[in-house]
Amino acid sequence: MASGVEALEFQGEWQQGAVLRGQVEPGTKVSFLGRQVRVAEDGVFVIGLGRDAAKQVTVITEVKGQEPQEHQFSVKQREYRIQRVEGVPAKTVNPPADQLARIRKESALARKARKVDSTRQDFREQFEWPLTGPITGVYGSQRYYNGEPRRPHFGVDVARPTGTVVVAPASGKVLLAYDDMFFSGGTLIVDHGHGLSSSFIHLSKILVEEGQEVKLGDPIAEVGATGRVTGPHLDWRMNWFNQRVDPQLLVGPMPKLAE
């Protein structure tokens, strides 16, 4: 091991679902969860912790000519709600066999978009809510659809009427714009750089195109009730590659809805 301790700083709380912005000396290599992390020229990087992140995680740093150093961090474990959703269309709870190929294709498109590791650094911005309204679903909650257990919910749901405008919570580049996915309906994925992306689903209308760059506050879509839903709302999700993170930890409390 090297005799000195390498400079390593983080902004954010180490808890399940968190996005943390890190800082190392320029030129330092960083690894986390078996992945070499992209580091900007000034030493800034970003990592994410999934819903079920372990109680302790390790960040590895390496300066050229020195041995790698391991840095241990304790991760706050969260308790998640149970949410029961009734009245969901039966075909979206137990999809018919003739829809399975479509579902696999659409899932592959979303996974491909979330694998993008661009040099963008929009994640350095202060994120803002993409719209305001009643929060009807939260990150991490165990979902039961029509009484049947399904995967946890990985986003935050904001209920607003169909057609309500959704704006970009931070700058980025559109990776995927898909009008009608089986489960998620109108689906939009925006890259914020270094593997951090936002997904907006159940949209009635998408206002941007793949490859388009957007700025914080730009109109990007309209709320809808497409896919597996019981009413109009926005489901905003975020990923750091395959780690599903909690958008609310980046934006804080919901501002009051304008009269």
N, C-alpha and C positions, 0 to 999 in steps of 0.2 A: 504493500500500500504506500501511497505517497505520504511524505511526512506532514505536508500542510493539508488543511481542509479546503476543498474547492468551494468557491462562492456559489451558493444556490439559494435563491429566494423565491417565495410564492406569494401571490395575492389570491385570497379566497380561503374558505374553511374546508378542511379535509373531512368531508362527509359524503355519504352515498349520494350519487346524482350530481356532484359538484363539477364545475368547470374551473380549473385553476390556471392562472397565467404565471409562468415561471420566468426567471432571469438567471442566466449564467454568464461567465466571462465569454466574450466573443471567441469563437473557434472551439468551444467545448462541445463534445458530443453528449447527447442525452438519450437514454433508453428507458422505456416504461411499458409494462405489460407485454414484454417480448417484442416491442416495436422500437426501432430507432426513430426518435422524434425529430421533426423538422425544427431547426433553430434559425431564427433570423440573424442577419449580419451583426446586429447589436446585442445578440444573446437572448432575445425574447422568444418564448415558445408557449404552447398551450397544451394541456392534457385534460382528460375527462375521466370521471369515476362513474361506473354504471350503478344501476339500482341495487345490485347485490354485491357491491365491492367488498372485499375481505376486510377484516378488522385492522390489518396491517399491510401496507404496500411498500414497494421498494422502487426508488428512482436511482438509476445508475448514471454517473457522469464520468467522462473520460477526457482528460487534457492530453494533447499529443505529447508522447514521450513519457507519460506517467501511467501507473496502473489505474484501472477503473476503481471508482469509489462507490459504495452502496450507501444510500441514504434512506433510512426507515421512517415511515410516517404512519401514525395511528389514524384510522378512519372512523368517524362517528357513524354508528349504525342507526338507521331510522326505522320507525314503526310505520307501516303503511295501512291505509284504510281498506275496508272491503266495500265495494260498490256493486249494487244489484240493479241491473238495467233490464226493464221489462218492455215488451212491445217491439222488440227488434225483429225485422223481417226474418222469418225462419231460414230462408235460403242463404242469408249472410252469416248465420250461426253455424249451420251444417251445410256447406256448399254442395250443390249437386255435382256428380262425377264429371259431367260435361263442362264444368267450369274450372276444373283443376289445372288444366294446361294454361288457361288464361291467368290464373292466380300465380302459378310458378313464373310465368314470363314477366308479369308485372313486379313480382317480388325481386326478380333478378335485376330489373331496371333500377329499382330503388337502391338495392345493395351496391350496384355499380356506381351510382351517383355518390353514395356515402363513402366510397373508398377513395375518392379524389383527394390528393394531398398537394394542394396548390401552394404557391408562394404568397398568396394574398395574406394580408394582415388585418383584415376588417375586424377580427376578434378582439383587437385592442380597443375598439370603440366601447362606449357605454351603451349597452343594449336597452331598448325601450319596448313597452308592450306594443304588439302589432294592432291591437284594438282594445277598447275598454268595454266592460260589461260584466254580468254575473258569471262567476267561476262555478261551473257545474261538474267539473271533473279534474282531479289532480294527479300529478305524477306518482307512479308507483303503486297505485291502488289495485288490489286484486279484483278483477272484473268477473261478474256472473251475468251472462246474457240469457234472458228467459229462464233463469234458474240453473243454467249450465256453466261450470267454471271454465274460464278461458285465460289467455295470457294477461299479465298485468297491463295496466294503462301506462303508456310511457310519455304522455304529454300533459298539457293543461288545456282544458276545454273552456271556451268563453262563449256563452249563449248570446247571439244577436240575430236579428231577422235576416232572412235571405236577401242578399244584395248589399249588405253592409260592407264598406270598403275595409280591406286589410292592408296595412302598410308594412314596409320592411322594418324589422326591429333593429337592424344594423345594415351596413352596406354589404354588398356581396355580388356574386355572379350566379345567374340561374343555371342550375345543372339539369333539372328535369321539370318539364311542364306537361302534365298528362291529364286529359279532360275527365276520364272516367275509369278509375281502377275499381276492381270488384269490391274490395273492402274499404278503401279510403276515398273512393269517388274522385273528384277533382283534386289533383295532387301536385304540389309545387315544392321543389327542393332548391335551396339557395346556399351556396358555398361562402363561408366567412373566412376561409383560409386555414391551412395547416391541419385539415381534417375535421374542422368544426363546421357543421351545417345545420340549417333549420329546415324543417318540413312543415308544410301547411296543408291540411287535408279536409275533406268533405266540402270542397269549394264549389260554388255554383258557376264561377267564371274566373279564368286566369287572365290577367291583364298584361303579362310579360311573356317573353319568348326565351327558349333555351339559348344560352350564350349571351344574353343581355346582362349588362351590369346595372345594379340598382344602388341607390343611396338610402341612408337612414331616412325613414319617413315617406319614401316613394310609395304610391299606390301599386300593389302587386296582384291583388285578387279580390274576390267578393265572397262573403260567407254563403254557405249553402247547406244542403241536407242530403248530400250524395254519399253513396257507399253504405256502410253499416252504421246507421244512426236512427234516432227516434224523433229528431227535430233539428232545426238549423242551428249550427254553432261552428266555431273554428276550433280545431284541434291543432295546437302548435307543439311540435316536438323538436328536440335537438339531439344531435349525435356528435361524438368525437369518434370518428370511424365507426366501429361496431359497438362502442359504449354509448348506451342511451342515457343522456343526462337531463337534468331538470331545468327547463327554461326559467322557472320562477326564481331560482337561485341567482340568476343574472339580472333580473329586472326589479326584484323587490315587490312591495305591496302594489296591488292594483289601484291606479288613480281613480278618483270619482268620475263617474260617467257624466259628461257634459249634458246640461239640460237642453 
